[in-house]
Amino acid sequence: MEYIPGKSNVVADMLSRPACHEGNELCEVCTVAIDVPSRSPKEIHDEQIKDEELVKIISCLEDPDKNVNYVN
């Protein structure tokens, strides 16, 4: 446990303050929703092998001794 003096201890300072209730104000909440198409593992793999940089990285991970000097 570490002592943190006065105003430096903002968490304790915040928790010790009374709640601020000013009337019956409404809070506005905004949400965003999008549909993300699902992809099968095969579709993901097929797209990954089209990416030249990703193919180099995968190759290094599969056989580190073969590609020890990968530089972008």
C-alpha positions in Angstrom: 0.0 0.0 0.0 1.3 3.4 -0.9 0.3 6.7 0.7 -0.7 9.4 -1.9 -1.2 12.8 -0.3 -4.3 15.1 -0.8 -5.1 16.3 -4.3 -2.6 13.9 -5.8 -4.9 11.0 -4.9 -7.6 11.8 -7.5 -9.4 8.5 -7.2 -10.0 8.9 -3.5 -10.7 12.6 -3.9 -13.4 11.8 -6.6 -15.0 9.0 -4.5 -15.2 11.2 -1.4 -17.1 13.9 -3.2 -20.9 13.9 -3.1 -22.8 12.9 -6.2 -23.8 15.7 -8.5 -27.6 15.5 -9.1 -28.9 18.6 -10.8 -32.6 18.1 -11.3 -34.0 15.6 -13.8 -31.7 16.3 -16.7 -31.8 13.8 -19.5 -28.7 12.1 -20.6 -28.2 11.7 -24.4 -26.7 8.3 -25.5 -25.6 7.8 -29.0 -24.9 4.4 -30.5 -23.5 3.2 -33.8 -24.2 -0.2 -35.3 -22.8 -1.8 -38.4 -23.1 -5.2 -40.0 -19.8 -6.9 -40.5 -20.0 -9.7 -42.9 -18.7 -13.0 -41.5 -15.9 -14.7 -43.2 -14.9 -18.4 -43.2 -11.4 -19.4 -42.2 -10.8 -20.4 -45.9 -11.9 -16.9 -47.1 -9.6 -15.2 -44.6 -6.7 -17.5 -45.7 -7.3 -16.9 -49.4 -7.2 -13.1 -48.8 -4.1 -13.3 -46.6 -2.0 -15.1 -49.2 -2.7 -12.3 -51.7 -0.9 -9.9 -49.4 2.8 -10.0 -50.3 4.0 -8.5 -47.0 1.9 -10.9 -44.9 3.2 -13.8 -46.9 6.8 -12.8 -46.0 5.8 -12.6 -42.3 4.0 -15.9 -42.3 7.1 -17.5 -44.0 9.4 -16.1 -41.3 7.1 -17.4 -38.6 6.9 -20.9 -40.2 10.6 -21.2 -40.7 12.7 -18.6 -38.8 16.0 -20.0 -40.0 15.1 -19.5 -43.6 14.2 -15.8 -43.4 16.3 -14.3 -40.5 16.7 -10.8 -42.1 13.2 -9.7 -42.9 13.1 -5.9 -43.3 10.2 -3.9 -44.6 
